[in-house]
């Protein structure tokens, strides 16, 4: 898209389509919401580009590969945002959160705010915690539970190290998480066969329409790191 001031941006409609598939009767509302976000996003980002509005966003390897392919096709080459690897599958991107949209930050925007790349994760998590004072753990913490926040950034709480203790999640074995979408974070135990089957049934259900999808791969907490769960 090209705006009247000459600035350009790219919109990806896969999430809009997933929302439509989940709620076909809400087509007009979905279209209006996306049009509103697209027309306001540029001005909103400019007015909200402050350190306090930087939030972490979790994406997966498939997303990064898709964006890389699109950038190569457009002859621009490098990715239009700064990122860090969380592990071999998950990545951390940093976004300016505005009333109308979430815009991933390029290096120049980060540098303009005087934020060092090494402090981004702690800063963004502090902002996320301040914005989600009602963070909850719902369900049976010893079998299957969910981390519930604001309906947008649940997956980002993978970065909140203090949350991932056996006191909070007294599961059988190590803590295992699944993040099928940005707003769904399911927790169970590595040695709880029945609960693992339940969680996988939810995540891999072909009828589930995961908008803002992350990944259907599970991750286990080992030595304060998330690694792919292969059991």
Residue, then its C-alpha position, 0 to 999 in steps of 0.5 A: x500500500x502507498x499512503x498519501x505521504x508516499x510512505x508504503x507498507x505491506x499487509x498480510x491477510x492470512x489472519x483476516x481470512x482465518x478470522x473469517x473462517x472462524x466467524x463467517x457471519x462477521x465478515x463486514x466487521x472483520x473487513x472494517x477492523x482491518x481497514x481501520x487498522x491499515x488507515x490509522x497504523x502509520x500515524x498511530x505508530x509515529x505518535x506511539x513510538x516510545x520505549x514504553x510501547x515496545x512489546x515482544x512478539x513470538x514468531x516461528x521459523x516458518x514465518x521468518x522463511x515466508x517473510x524472507x522469501x517475500x523480501x527476496x521477491x521484492x528485491x529488498x533483500x533483508x528483513x524489515x524488522x529486528x529479530x532474535x532467535x529464542x531457539x531453533x524454531x522460535x524467534x522474538x520480534x519487537x513491536x510498537x503496540x498502538x491502538x490500531x495495530x502492532x508494527x514490528x520495529x526495524x533497527x533504525x527505530x530501535x536505535x532512534x529510541x536510544x535502546x541497546x539491542x541487548x536490553x530490548x528483551x528485558x525492556x519489552x518484558x517489563x512493558x508487557x508485565x506492566x500492561x498485564x497486571x491481571x496475568x492468570x493461570x487457568x486450569x489444573x496446574x498439575x495437569x493441563x493449564x493455560x496462561x491467560x493475559x490480554x488475548x494478544x500477547x500470551x505466547x510472549x510470556x514464554x520470555x517471562x522466566x520467573x513464571x516457569x517454575x515447578x511451584x507455579x506448574x507442579x506437573x509430572x516431569x518437566x514443563x512443556x508448553x504449546x503455543x499454537x497462536x499468539x494468544x494461546x499458551x497451554x502448559x502440561x508435563x513431559x511425563x503426563x502421557x494422558x495430558x500430553x495427548x489432550x493438549x496435542x488433540x487441541x493443538x493439532x485438531x484440523x477444525x481449529x482455526x488458529x489466527x495469528x498462528x505460531x507453531x504446533x510444535x511443543x517446547x520443554x523447559x530445560x536449564x531455563x531454556x525452551x527446546x523442542x519437545x520430541x517425546 
